[in-house]
Amino acid sequence: MGALQSQDATDLGEGRWKLTTSPAALVIPLEIKEPGILSPHRTMDAIWRARFAIELQGEEARTCRKAAVQVSNAYQSNDWYEPDTALRLRPDGKAHTYALHGNDHLRPAGPGKLIITFHCPKDAIITWSGAELLRSTLPEAARALIQQGVPIDPYYRHEPR
């Protein structure tokens, strides 16, 4: 992933961004060198993980509950159930890890952008820690359990970079 950019937010340095309007977006360039690896035929399920904090003053925290997630240059929908593409926010000033599916129109088909649009009050401060796209390893864990009697640990326990 490339360096974080913004639409309607001011860079305060050290990963901190102040929203200048509402809504405002953080934009992460996706530099996909081998897009075929992300094909739904090669990687069945994917999961986006992002880590950030949202600081607000007083009662404004009540109005900052969702962030819409988009991927430019994504795969098309397969015309079946598509989960919500919004993150449910916790604007308490602490860093939280958020997870969301990375399939269909949230799966990169090549280089593009991950766009997170915050519907939060002007002057909210986002402290960005990182984001990553992970593949689900649950099928591998099940196969290992059946074949070797011991499943692999499918969980990547480090925070997003």
DSSP file (Angstrom, degrees, kcal/mol; ACC not computed):
  #  RESIDUE AA STRUCTURE BP1 BP2  ACC     N-H-->O    O-->H-N    N-H-->O    O-->H-N    TCO  KAPPA ALPHA  PHI   PSI    X-CA   Y-CA   Z-CA
    1    1 A M              0   0    0      0, 0.0    29,-0.2     0, 0.0     3,-0.1   0.000 360.0 360.0 360.0 147.2    0.0    0.0    0.0
    2    2 A G        -     0   0    0     27,-3.2     2,-0.1     1,-0.2     3,-0.1  -0.128 360.0 -58.6 -87.2-173.6    1.1    3.5   -0.7
    3    3 A A        -     0   0    0      1,-0.1    -1,-0.2    25,-0.1     2,-0.0  -0.430  62.7-101.2 -70.7 138.8    1.3    6.6    1.5
    4    4 A L        -     0   0    0     24,-0.1     2,-0.2    -2,-0.1    24,-0.2  -0.318  43.9-179.7 -61.7 136.7   -1.9    7.8    3.0
    5    5 A Q  E     -A   27   0A   0     22,-2.9    22,-2.4    -3,-0.1     2,-0.3  -0.721  10.7-141.3-125.8 177.3   -3.6   10.7    1.3
    6    6 A S  E     -A   26   0A   0     20,-0.3     2,-0.4    -2,-0.2    20,-0.2  -0.965  15.5-148.9-143.4 161.5   -6.8   12.6    2.1
    7    7 A Q  E    S-A   25   0A   0     18,-2.8    18,-2.4    -2,-0.3     3,-0.1  -0.970  95.2  -8.2-124.9 112.2   -9.9   14.3    0.6
    8    8 A D  S    S+     0   0    0     -2,-0.4    12,-2.5     1,-0.2    13,-1.0   0.854 110.9 105.5  69.0  37.8  -11.0   17.2    2.9
    9    9 A A  E     -E   19   0B   0     10,-0.3     2,-0.4    11,-0.2    10,-0.2  -0.991  63.2-131.6-143.1 146.7   -8.6   16.4    5.8
   10   10 A T  E     -E   18   0B   0      8,-3.0     8,-2.6    -2,-0.3     2,-0.6  -0.838  21.2-123.9-102.2 132.9   -5.4   18.2    6.9
   11   11 A D  E     +E   17   0B   0     -2,-0.4     6,-0.2     6,-0.2     3,-0.1  -0.649  26.3 179.9 -75.7 116.9   -2.3   16.2    7.6
   12   12 A L  E     -     0   0B   0      4,-3.0     5,-0.2    -2,-0.6    -1,-0.2   0.413  46.5-112.2 -95.1  -0.7   -1.1   17.0   11.2
   13   13 A G  E >  S+E   16   0B   0      3,-0.7     3,-1.5     1,-0.0    -1,-0.2   0.016  92.1  62.6  86.9 161.3    1.9   14.7   10.9
   14   14 A E  T 3  S-     0   0    0      1,-0.3     3,-0.1    -3,-0.1    -1,-0.0   0.819 132.2 -56.3  54.4  37.0    2.7   11.4   12.7
   15   15 A G  T 3  S+     0   0    0      1,-0.2   113,-3.3   112,-0.1     2,-0.4   0.600 104.7 131.3  77.4  11.5   -0.4    9.7   11.1
   16   16 A R  E <   -EF  13 127B   0     -3,-1.5    -4,-3.0   111,-0.2    -3,-0.7  -0.840  32.7-175.3-103.7 135.4   -2.9   12.2   12.4
   17   17 A W  E     -EF  11 126B   0    109,-2.7   109,-3.1    -2,-0.4     2,-0.5  -0.995  13.6-150.7-131.5 131.7   -5.5   13.8   10.1
   18   18 A K  E     -EF  10 125B   0     -8,-2.6    -8,-3.0    -2,-0.4     2,-0.3  -0.906  22.4-126.8-104.7 124.0   -8.0   16.6   11.0
   19   19 A L  E     -E    9   0B   0    105,-2.7   104,-3.0    -2,-0.5   -10,-0.3  -0.515  21.1-172.6 -70.9 129.8  -11.3   16.5    9.1
   20   20 A T  S    S+     0   0    0    -12,-2.5     2,-0.3    -2,-0.3   -11,-0.2   0.618  70.9  10.5 -98.6 -16.2  -12.0   19.9    7.4
   21   21 A T  S    S-     0   0    0    -13,-1.0    99,-0.2   100,-0.1   102,-0.1  -0.896  90.0 -83.4-145.3 175.4  -15.5   19.0    6.2
   22   22 A S  S    S+     0   0    0     -2,-0.3     2,-0.1     1,-0.2    97,-0.1  -0.983 109.3  30.9-132.3 123.8  -18.0   16.3    6.7
   23   23 A P  S    S+     0   0    0      0, 0.0     2,-0.3     0, 0.0    96,-0.2   0.556  82.2 167.1 -80.3 165.9  -17.8   13.8    5.1
   24   24 A A  E     - B   0 118A   0     94,-1.8    94,-3.2    -2,-0.1     2,-0.4  -0.970  18.7-144.0-140.0 154.0  -14.1   13.5    4.6
   25   25 A A  E     -AB   7 117A   0    -18,-2.4   -18,-2.8    -2,-0.3     2,-0.4  -0.922   9.8-148.1-127.2 145.6  -12.0   10.6    3.3
   26   26 A L  E     -AB   6 116A   0     90,-2.4    90,-2.6    -2,-0.4     2,-0.5  -0.931  23.9-156.7-103.1 136.5   -8.7    9.0    3.8
   27   27 A V  E     -AB   5 115A   0    -22,-2.4   -22,-2.9    -2,-0.4    88,-0.2  -0.962   9.6-168.4-123.2 124.7   -7.3    7.4    0.6
   28   28 A I  E     - B   0 114A   0     86,-3.0    86,-2.8    -2,-0.5   -24,-0.1  -0.948  22.0-132.5-114.7 114.1   -4.7    4.6    0.6
   29   29 A P  E     - B   0 113A   0      0, 0.0   -27,-3.2     0, 0.0     2,-0.7  -0.429  16.1-144.3 -64.0 136.0   -3.1    3.8   -2.8
   30   30 A L  E     - B   0 112A   0     82,-3.3    82,-1.7   -29,-0.2     2,-1.0  -0.915  10.8-167.0-105.5 115.2   -3.1    0.1   -3.6
   31   31 A E        -     0   0    0     -2,-0.7     2,-0.8    80,-0.2    82,-0.0  -0.741  10.9-176.0-103.2  83.3    0.0   -1.0   -5.5
   32   32 A I        +     0   0    0     -2,-1.0    -2,-0.1     1,-0.2    77,-0.0  -0.719  10.5 177.1 -87.7 108.0   -1.0   -4.4   -6.6
   33   33 A K  S    S+     0   0    0     -2,-0.8    -1,-0.2     1,-0.3    -2,-0.0   0.833  80.7  28.0 -81.3 -33.2    2.0   -6.0   -8.4
   34   34 A E    >   +     0   0    0      1,-0.1     3,-1.7    76,-0.0     4,-0.5  -0.686  66.6 173.5-128.0  78.6    0.4   -9.4   -9.0
   35   35 A P  G >  S+     0   0    0      0, 0.0     3,-1.2     0, 0.0     4,-0.3   0.764  72.5  71.6 -60.2 -25.3   -3.4   -8.9   -9.2
   36   36 A G  G >  S+     0   0    0      1,-0.3     3,-1.1     2,-0.2     6,-0.2   0.798  87.4  64.2 -60.6 -28.3   -4.0  -12.5  -10.3
   37   37 A I  G <  S+     0   0    0     -3,-1.7    -1,-0.3     1,-0.3     5,-0.0   0.828 101.8  50.2 -63.9 -31.0   -3.2  -13.6   -6.7
   38   38 A L  G <  S+     0   0    0     -3,-1.2    -1,-0.3    -4,-0.5    -2,-0.2   0.465  81.5 126.7 -87.5  -1.5   -6.3  -11.7   -5.5
   39   39 A S  S X> S-     0   0    0     -3,-1.1     4,-2.8    -4,-0.3     3,-1.6  -0.256  71.2-123.5 -55.5 140.2   -8.6  -13.3   -8.0
   40   40 A P  T 34 S+     0   0    0      0, 0.0    -1,-0.2     0, 0.0    -4,-0.0   0.730 113.3  60.1 -58.3 -20.2  -11.7  -14.8   -6.4
   41   41 A H  T 34 S+     0   0    0      1,-0.1     3,-0.2    -5,-0.1    -2,-0.1   0.744 114.5  33.0 -78.4 -24.1  -10.6  -18.1   -8.2
   42   42 A R  T <4 S+     0   0    0     -3,-1.6     2,-0.5     1,-0.3    -1,-0.1   0.774 127.4  35.1-100.1 -34.1   -7.2  -18.1   -6.3
   43   43 A T     <  -     0   0    0     -4,-2.8    -1,-0.3     1,-0.2     3,-0.1  -0.947  68.1-167.1-125.8 109.0   -8.2  -16.6   -3.0
   44   44 A M        +     0   0    0     -2,-0.5     2,-0.4     1,-0.2    -1,-0.2   0.969  69.6  14.6 -65.7 -57.4  -11.7  -17.5   -1.9
   45   45 A D        -     0   0    0     91,-0.3    91,-2.5    58,-0.1     2,-0.3  -0.929  64.7-170.8-122.8 144.5  -12.3  -15.1    1.0
   46   46 A A  E     -G  135   0B   0     -2,-0.4    56,-2.8    89,-0.3     2,-0.4  -0.932   6.0-156.6-131.1 156.3  -10.5  -11.9    1.9
   47   47 A I  E     -GH 134 101B   0     87,-3.0    87,-3.2    -2,-0.3     2,-0.4  -0.997   9.3-144.0-136.3 128.4  -10.7   -9.6    5.0
   48   48 A W  E     -GH 133 100B   0     52,-3.5    52,-2.2    -2,-0.4     2,-0.4  -0.774  18.4-172.3 -86.9 134.7   -9.8   -5.9    5.3
   49   49 A R  E     +GH 132  99B   0     83,-2.7    83,-2.4    -2,-0.4     2,-0.3  -0.999   6.7 174.0-125.7 133.8   -8.3   -4.9    8.6
   50   50 A A  E     -GH 131  98B   0     48,-2.4    48,-3.4    -2,-0.4     2,-0.4  -0.975  15.1-155.8-135.1 150.4   -7.6   -1.3    9.6
   51   51 A R  E     +GH 130  97B   0     79,-2.8    78,-2.6    -2,-0.3    79,-1.4  -0.990  31.7 130.1-131.1 125.6   -6.5    0.2   12.8
   52   52 A F  E     -GH 128  96B   0     44,-1.8    44,-2.3    -2,-0.4     2,-0.3  -0.980  40.6-129.1-162.7 165.4   -7.1    3.9   13.7
   53   53 A A  E     -G  127   0B   0     74,-2.0    74,-2.3    -2,-0.3     2,-0.4  -0.897  12.7-151.3-120.1 152.3   -8.4    6.1   16.5
   54   54 A I  E     -G  126   0B   0     40,-0.5    39,-2.1    36,-0.4     2,-0.5  -0.988   8.6-162.7-127.1 122.2  -11.0    8.9   16.3
   55   55 A E  E     +G  125   0B   0     70,-2.9    70,-2.1    -2,-0.4     2,-0.3  -0.906  17.6 163.0-107.1 128.7  -10.9   11.9   18.7
   56   56 A L        -     0   0    0     -2,-0.5     2,-0.5    35,-0.3    68,-0.1  -0.937  34.4-115.1-137.3 160.0  -13.9   14.1   19.1
   57   57 A Q    >   -     0   0    0     -2,-0.3     3,-1.6     3,-0.0     4,-0.1  -0.847  61.8 -50.8-100.6 131.8  -15.0   16.6   21.7
   58   58 A G  G >  S+     0   0    0     -2,-0.5     3,-1.2     1,-0.3     4,-0.1  -0.094 119.5   0.9  56.0-132.6  -18.0   16.1   24.0
   59   59 A E  G >  S+     0   0    0      1,-0.3     3,-1.5     2,-0.1     4,-0.3   0.573 109.8  87.3 -70.3 -11.9  -21.4   15.2   22.5
   60   60 A E  G X  S+     0   0    0     -3,-1.6     3,-1.4     1,-0.3     4,-0.3   0.739  70.8  76.4 -63.4 -21.4  -20.1   15.1   18.9
   61   61 A A  G X  S+     0   0    0     -3,-1.2     3,-1.2     1,-0.3    -1,-0.3   0.812  84.6  64.4 -59.9 -29.4  -19.0   11.5   19.4
   62   62 A R  G <  S+     0   0    0     -3,-1.5    -1,-0.3     1,-0.2    -2,-0.2   0.792 100.3  51.5 -63.8 -27.5  -22.7   10.4   19.0
   63   63 A T  G <  S+     0   0    0     -3,-1.4     2,-0.7    -4,-0.3    -1,-0.2   0.433  94.9  75.1 -91.6   0.9  -22.7   11.7   15.4
   64   64 A C    <   +     0   0    0     -3,-1.2    -1,-0.2    -4,-0.3    56,-0.2  -0.755  54.5 124.3-115.0  82.9  -19.6    9.8   14.3
   65   65 A R        +     0   0    0     -2,-0.7    24,-2.5    54,-0.4     2,-0.3   0.632  60.0  41.6-116.8 -19.3  -20.8    6.2   14.0
   66   66 A K  E     -C   88   0A   0     53,-0.4    53,-1.7    22,-0.2     2,-0.4  -0.959  46.0-168.7-137.2 151.2  -20.0    5.0   10.4
   67   67 A A  E     -CD  87 118A   0     20,-1.6    20,-3.1    -2,-0.3     2,-0.3  -0.991  23.8-136.2-133.3 128.8  -17.3    5.1    7.8
   68   68 A A  E     -CD  86 117A   0     49,-2.2    49,-3.0    -2,-0.4     2,-0.4  -0.657  16.9-151.5 -84.7 138.9  -18.0    3.9    4.2
   69   69 A V  E     + D   0 116A   0     16,-2.4     2,-0.3    -2,-0.3    47,-0.2  -0.934  19.0 170.3-115.9 133.6  -15.4    1.7    2.6
   70   70 A Q  E     - D   0 115A   0     45,-2.4    45,-2.8    -2,-0.4     2,-0.4  -0.952  20.3-154.3-136.0 155.8  -14.8    1.6   -1.2
   71   71 A V  E     - D   0 114A   0     34,-0.6     3,-0.5    -2,-0.3    43,-0.2  -0.986  15.6-143.4-129.5 122.1  -12.1    0.1   -3.4
   72   72 A S  S    S+     0   0    0     41,-2.5    41,-0.3    -2,-0.4    37,-0.2  -0.519  87.1  24.5 -76.9 155.1  -11.5    1.6   -6.8
   73   73 A N  S    S+     0   0    0     -2,-0.2    36,-3.2     1,-0.2    37,-0.5   0.935  93.9 156.8  54.7  51.1  -10.7   -0.9   -9.6
   74   74 A A  B     -I  108   0C   0     -3,-0.5    31,-0.2    34,-0.3    -1,-0.2  -0.561  47.7 -90.7-101.9 166.7  -12.5   -3.7   -7.7
   75   75 A Y        -     0   0    0     32,-2.0    32,-0.2    29,-0.9    -1,-0.1  -0.364  49.9-102.9 -68.1 156.0  -14.1   -6.9   -8.9
   76   76 A Q        -     0   0    0      1,-0.1    -1,-0.1    29,-0.1    28,-0.1  -0.397  41.1 -91.6 -77.9 158.6  -17.7   -6.8   -9.9
   77   77 A S        -     0   0    0     27,-0.1    -1,-0.1     1,-0.1     5,-0.0  -0.389  23.0-139.9 -66.6 147.0  -20.4   -8.1   -7.6
   78   78 A N        -     0   0    0      2,-0.1    -1,-0.1     3,-0.1     3,-0.1   0.181  43.8-110.6 -94.1  16.4  -21.4  -11.8   -8.1
   79   79 A D  S    S+     0   0    0      1,-0.2     2,-0.2     0, 0.0     3,-0.1   0.831  84.3 101.6  59.1  37.5  -25.1  -10.9   -7.7
   80   80 A W  S    S-     0   0    0      1,-0.1    -1,-0.2     0, 0.0    -2,-0.1  -0.732  85.8 -39.2-130.3-171.9  -25.6  -12.6   -4.3
   81   81 A Y        -     0   0    0     -2,-0.2    -1,-0.1    -3,-0.1    -3,-0.1  -0.203  55.8-166.2 -54.0 130.4  -25.7  -11.4   -0.8
   82   82 A E        -     0   0    0     -3,-0.1     3,-0.1    -5,-0.0    -1,-0.1  -0.977  16.0-131.5-121.1 119.4  -23.3   -8.6   -0.2
   83   83 A P        -     0   0    0      0, 0.0    17,-0.0     0, 0.0     0, 0.0  -0.177  41.7 -77.7 -62.8 161.5  -22.5   -7.6    3.4
   84   84 A D        -     0   0    0      1,-0.1    17,-0.3     2,-0.1     0, 0.0  -0.237  32.5-147.9 -56.7 145.6  -22.6   -3.9    4.4
   85   85 A T        +     0   0    0     -3,-0.1   -16,-2.4    15,-0.1     2,-0.4   0.027  64.1 102.8-107.1  26.2  -19.5   -2.0    3.4
   86   86 A A  E     -C   68   0A   0    -18,-0.2     2,-0.4    30,-0.0   -18,-0.2  -0.877  64.3-136.2-111.0 142.6  -19.6    0.4    6.4
   87   87 A L  E     -C   67   0A   0    -20,-3.1   -20,-1.6    -2,-0.4     2,-0.7  -0.786  17.2-132.4 -90.2 137.7  -17.4    0.3    9.5
   88   88 A R  E     -C   66   0A   0     -2,-0.4   -22,-0.2   -22,-0.2     2,-0.1  -0.840  34.2-142.9 -90.0 113.2  -19.1    0.8   12.8
   89   89 A L        -     0   0    0    -24,-2.5   -25,-0.0    -2,-0.7    -1,-0.0  -0.383  20.7-156.6 -87.3 154.6  -16.9    3.3   14.6
   90   90 A R        -     0   0    0      4,-0.1     2,-2.1    -2,-0.1   -36,-0.4  -0.811  13.3-171.1-124.0  86.6  -15.9    3.7   18.2
   91   91 A P        +     0   0    0      0, 0.0   -35,-0.3     0, 0.0   -27,-0.1  -0.373  44.7 120.3 -83.2  64.3  -14.9    7.4   18.5
   92   92 A D  S    S-     0   0    0     -2,-2.1   -37,-0.2     2,-0.3     3,-0.1   0.279  86.2-105.5-109.4   9.6  -13.4    7.3   22.0
   93   93 A G  S    S+     0   0    0    -39,-2.1     2,-0.3     1,-0.3   -38,-0.2   0.373  87.1 112.3  84.3  -5.8   -9.9    8.5   21.1
   94   94 A K  S    S-     0   0    0     -4,-0.3   -40,-0.5   -40,-0.2    -2,-0.3  -0.735  75.5-104.7-100.7 149.8   -8.4    5.0   21.5
   95   95 A A        -     0   0    0     -2,-0.3     2,-0.3   -42,-0.2   -42,-0.3  -0.547  42.2-176.9 -72.7 133.6   -7.0    2.9   18.6
   96   96 A H  E     -H   52   0B   0    -44,-2.3   -44,-1.8    -2,-0.3     2,-0.5  -0.955  25.1-127.9-129.8 150.1   -9.3    0.1   17.5
   97   97 A T  E     -H   51   0B   0     -2,-0.3     2,-0.4   -46,-0.2   -46,-0.2  -0.882  26.8-164.9 -98.5 126.6   -8.9   -2.6   14.9
   98   98 A Y  E     -H   50   0B   0    -48,-3.4   -48,-2.4    -2,-0.5     2,-0.4  -0.873   1.4-162.5-112.1 143.0  -11.8   -2.8   12.4
   99   99 A A  E     +H   49   0B   0     -2,-0.4     2,-0.3   -50,-0.2   -50,-0.2  -0.962  13.2 166.4-128.6 146.3  -12.5   -5.7   10.1
  100  100 A L  E     -H   48   0B   0    -52,-2.2   -52,-3.5    -2,-0.4   -15,-0.1  -0.986  43.0 -87.5-153.9 149.1  -14.6   -5.9    7.0
  101  101 A H  E     -H   47   0B   0     -2,-0.3   -54,-0.3   -17,-0.3   -56,-0.0  -0.198  26.7-156.1 -58.2 153.6  -15.1   -8.4    4.2
  102  102 A G        +     0   0    0    -56,-2.8     2,-0.2    32,-0.1   -55,-0.2  -0.226  52.3 113.4-124.2  41.8  -12.7   -8.0    1.2
  103  103 A N    >   -     0   0    0    -57,-0.2     3,-2.3     4,-0.1     4,-0.1  -0.640  69.9  -8.2-111.9 169.1  -14.8   -9.7   -1.5
  104  104 A D  G >  S+     0   0    0      1,-0.3     3,-2.1    -2,-0.2   -29,-0.9  -0.200 136.3   8.8  48.5-121.0  -16.6   -8.6   -4.7
  105  105 A H  G 3  S+     0   0    0      1,-0.3   -34,-0.6   -31,-0.2    -1,-0.3   0.418 132.1  55.9 -76.0   5.6  -16.6   -4.8   -4.9
  106  106 A L  G <  S+     0   0    0     -3,-2.3    -1,-0.3   -36,-0.1    -2,-0.2   0.202  89.1  90.9-111.9  12.7  -14.1   -4.5   -1.9
  107  107 A R  S <  S-     0   0    0     -3,-2.1   -32,-2.0   -32,-0.2     2,-0.1  -0.936  80.5-123.5-109.5 121.6  -11.5   -6.8   -3.6
  108  108 A P  B     -I   74   0C   0      0, 0.0   -34,-0.3     0, 0.0   -35,-0.1  -0.379  18.4-169.0 -63.3 133.8   -8.9   -5.0   -5.7
  109  109 A A  S    S-     0   0    0    -36,-3.2   -35,-0.2     1,-0.2   -36,-0.1   0.381  73.0 -36.2 -98.3   0.1   -8.7   -6.3   -9.3
  110  110 A G  S    S-     0   0    0    -37,-0.5    -1,-0.2   -76,-0.1   -77,-0.1  -0.953 106.3 -15.7 167.5-169.3   -5.4   -4.4   -9.8
  111  111 A P  S    S+     0   0    0      0, 0.0     2,-0.2     0, 0.0   -80,-0.2  -0.255  82.8 110.3 -55.3 141.8   -3.8   -1.1   -8.7
  112  112 A G  E     -B   30   0A   0    -82,-1.7   -82,-3.3   -84,-0.1     2,-0.3  -0.816  60.0 -67.9-176.4-143.9   -6.3    1.4   -7.3
  113  113 A K  E     -B   29   0A   0    -41,-0.3   -41,-2.5   -84,-0.3     2,-0.6  -0.996  16.8-142.6-141.9 143.2   -7.3    3.0   -4.0
  114  114 A L  E     -BD  28  71A   0    -86,-2.8   -86,-3.0    -2,-0.3     2,-0.5  -0.940  29.4-166.0 -98.0 122.8   -8.9    2.0   -0.7
  115  115 A I  E     -BD  27  70A   0    -45,-2.8   -45,-2.4    -2,-0.6     2,-0.6  -0.956  12.5-172.1-120.2 122.3  -11.1    4.9    0.3
  116  116 A I  E     -BD  26  69A   0    -90,-2.6   -90,-2.4    -2,-0.5     2,-0.6  -0.955  10.0-161.4-115.0 113.9  -12.6    5.2    3.8
  117  117 A T  E     -BD  25  68A   0    -49,-3.0   -49,-2.2    -2,-0.6     2,-0.5  -0.856   5.5-152.8-102.3 117.4  -15.1    8.0    4.1
  118  118 A F  E     -BD  24  67A   0    -94,-3.2   -94,-1.8    -2,-0.6     2,-1.0  -0.776   9.0-160.0 -93.1 125.0  -15.8    9.3    7.6
  119  119 A H        +     0   0    0    -53,-1.7   -54,-0.4    -2,-0.5   -53,-0.4  -0.601  51.8 126.4 -99.4  68.3  -19.2   10.8    8.3
  120  120 A C        -     0   0    0     -2,-1.0   -56,-0.1   -99,-0.2     3,-0.1  -0.822  66.5 -80.7-124.5 159.8  -17.9   12.6   11.4
  121  121 A P    >   -     0   0    0      0, 0.0     3,-1.7     0, 0.0  -102,-0.2  -0.211  55.8 -89.9 -61.2 150.9  -18.1   16.2   12.5
  122  122 A K  T 3  S+     0   0    0      1,-0.2  -102,-0.2  -102,-0.1     3,-0.1  -0.279 114.0  33.3 -53.5 145.6  -15.6   18.7   11.1
  123  123 A D  T 3  S+     0   0    0   -104,-3.0    -1,-0.2     1,-0.3  -103,-0.1   0.378  80.3 142.1  80.2   0.0  -12.4   18.9   13.3
  124  124 A A    <   -     0   0    0     -3,-1.7  -105,-2.7  -105,-0.1     2,-0.5  -0.440  45.7-137.2 -63.1 146.5  -12.5   15.2   14.3
  125  125 A I  E     -FG  18  55B   0    -70,-2.1   -70,-2.9  -107,-0.2     2,-0.5  -0.944  13.6-161.6-114.8 124.9   -9.0   13.8   14.4
  126  126 A I  E     -FG  17  54B   0   -109,-3.1  -109,-2.7    -2,-0.5     2,-0.7  -0.908   3.2-159.7-103.3 125.6   -8.2   10.4   12.9
  127  127 A T  E     -FG  16  53B   0    -74,-2.3   -74,-2.0    -2,-0.5     2,-0.4  -0.927  17.7-152.4-105.7 109.8   -4.9    8.8   14.0
  128  128 A W  E     + G   0  52B   0   -113,-3.3   -76,-0.2    -2,-0.7     3,-0.1  -0.657  26.9 168.6 -90.5 131.7   -4.1    6.2   11.4
  129  129 A S  E     -     0   0B   0    -78,-2.6     2,-0.3    -2,-0.4   -77,-0.2   0.721  55.2 -78.0-108.6 -35.1   -2.1    3.1   12.2
  130  130 A G  E     - G   0  51B   0    -79,-1.4   -79,-2.8    31,-0.1    -1,-0.3  -0.878  30.6-128.4 156.4 172.5   -2.5    1.0    9.1
  131  131 A A  E     - G   0  50B   0     -2,-0.3     2,-0.3   -81,-0.2   -81,-0.2  -0.978  18.3-179.3-148.6 156.1   -4.6   -1.3    6.9
  132  132 A E  E     - G   0  49B   0    -83,-2.4   -83,-2.7    -2,-0.3     2,-0.6  -0.990  25.3-131.0-155.9 153.9   -4.1   -4.7    5.2
  133  133 A L  E     - G   0  48B   0     -2,-0.3     2,-0.3   -85,-0.2   -85,-0.2  -0.951  31.8-172.6-108.6 120.4   -6.0   -7.1    3.1
  134  134 A L  E     - G   0  47B   0    -87,-3.2   -87,-3.0    -2,-0.6     2,-0.3  -0.818  19.2-130.9-113.3 151.0   -5.8  -10.7    4.4
  135  135 A R  E     - G   0  46B   0     -2,-0.3     2,-0.3   -89,-0.2   -89,-0.3  -0.771  32.4-107.7 -95.6 148.3   -6.9  -14.0    2.9
  136  136 A S        -     0   0    0    -91,-2.5   -91,-0.3    -2,-0.3   -92,-0.2  -0.581  29.2-174.1 -74.0 132.7   -9.0  -16.3    5.0
  137  137 A T     >  +     0   0    0     17,-0.4     4,-2.1    -2,-0.3     5,-0.2   0.236  55.0 106.2-109.8  11.5   -7.1  -19.4    6.1
  138  138 A L  H  > S+     0   0    0      1,-0.2     4,-2.4     2,-0.2     5,-0.2   0.889  77.9  53.7 -60.6 -39.6  -10.0  -21.2    7.7
  139  139 A P  H  > S+     0   0    0      0, 0.0     4,-2.3     0, 0.0    -1,-0.2   0.899 109.4  49.5 -61.2 -36.6  -10.2  -23.7    4.8
  140  140 A E  H  > S+     0   0    0      2,-0.2     4,-2.4     1,-0.2    -2,-0.2   0.885 109.5  51.5 -66.8 -37.8   -6.5  -24.5    5.3
  141  141 A A  H  X S+     0   0    0     -4,-2.1     4,-2.0     2,-0.2    -1,-0.2   0.915 110.8  48.0 -64.3 -42.6   -7.1  -25.0    9.1
  142  142 A A  H  X S+     0   0    0     -4,-2.4     4,-2.3     2,-0.2    -2,-0.2   0.917 111.3  50.3 -64.2 -43.3   -9.9  -27.4    8.4
  143  143 A R  H  X S+     0   0    0     -4,-2.3     4,-3.0     1,-0.2     5,-0.3   0.916 110.3  49.8 -61.7 -42.6   -7.8  -29.4    5.9
  144  144 A A  H  X>S+     0   0    0     -4,-2.4     4,-2.8     1,-0.2     6,-0.9   0.885 109.8  51.6 -63.8 -38.0   -5.0  -29.7    8.3
  145  145 A L  H  X5S+     0   0    0     -4,-2.0     4,-0.9     4,-0.2    -1,-0.2   0.921 114.8  42.3 -63.5 -43.3   -7.3  -30.9   11.0
  146  146 A I  H  <5S+     0   0    0     -4,-2.3    -2,-0.2     2,-0.2    -1,-0.2   0.926 124.1  35.2 -69.6 -44.6   -8.7  -33.6    8.7
  147  147 A Q  H  <5S+     0   0    0     -4,-3.0    -3,-0.2    -5,-0.2    -2,-0.2   0.886 135.7  18.3 -81.3 -40.3   -5.4  -34.7    7.3
  148  148 A Q  H  <5S-     0   0    0     -4,-2.8    -3,-0.2    -5,-0.3    -2,-0.2   0.531  95.6-120.9-110.4  -8.6   -3.0  -34.3   10.2
  149  149 A G  S  <<S+     0   0    0     -4,-0.9    -4,-0.2    -5,-0.8    -3,-0.1   0.427  89.3  83.7  83.5  -2.6   -5.4  -34.2   13.2
  150  150 A V  S    S-     0   0    0     -6,-0.9    -2,-0.2    -9,-0.0     2,-0.1  -0.985  72.4-138.2-135.1 122.4   -4.2  -30.8   14.3
  151  151 A P        -     0   0    0      0, 0.0   -10,-0.1     0, 0.0     2,-0.1  -0.437  20.6-117.0 -76.8 153.5   -5.5  -27.5   12.7
  152  152 A I        -     0   0    0    -12,-0.2    -7,-0.1   -11,-0.1    -8,-0.0  -0.466  35.4-102.8 -75.0 161.0   -3.2  -24.6   11.9
  153  153 A D        -     0   0    0      1,-0.1    -1,-0.1    -2,-0.1   -15,-0.0  -0.802  36.8-168.4 -84.6 109.2   -3.8  -21.4   13.8
  154  154 A P        +     0   0    0      0, 0.0     2,-0.5     0, 0.0   -17,-0.4   0.478  52.0  99.6 -81.1  -0.1   -5.6  -19.3   11.1
  155  155 A Y        -     0   0    0    -18,-0.1     2,-0.8   -19,-0.1    -2,-0.1  -0.758  62.5-147.9-100.3 128.3   -5.4  -16.0   13.0
  156  156 A Y        -     0   0    0     -2,-0.5   -22,-0.0     1,-0.1    -1,-0.0  -0.814  17.8-168.5 -87.0 109.5   -2.8  -13.4   12.2
  157  157 A R        +     0   0    0     -2,-0.8     2,-0.2     2,-0.0    -1,-0.1   0.483  50.3  95.7 -90.1  -3.4   -2.3  -11.9   15.6
  158  158 A H  S    S-     0   0    0      1,-0.1     3,-0.1     0, 0.0    -2,-0.1  -0.535  79.5-107.7 -84.5 154.8   -0.3   -8.7   14.8
  159  159 A E        -     0   0    0     -2,-0.2    -1,-0.1     1,-0.1   -28,-0.1  -0.432  49.0 -82.1 -75.6 155.1   -2.0   -5.4   14.4
  160  160 A P              0   0    0      0, 0.0    -1,-0.1     0, 0.0   -28,-0.1  -0.227 360.0 360.0 -58.0 146.1   -2.3   -3.9   10.8
  161  161 A R              0   0    0    -30,-0.2   -29,-0.1    -3,-0.1   -31,-0.1   0.383 360.0 360.0-105.3 360.0    0.8   -2.1    9.5
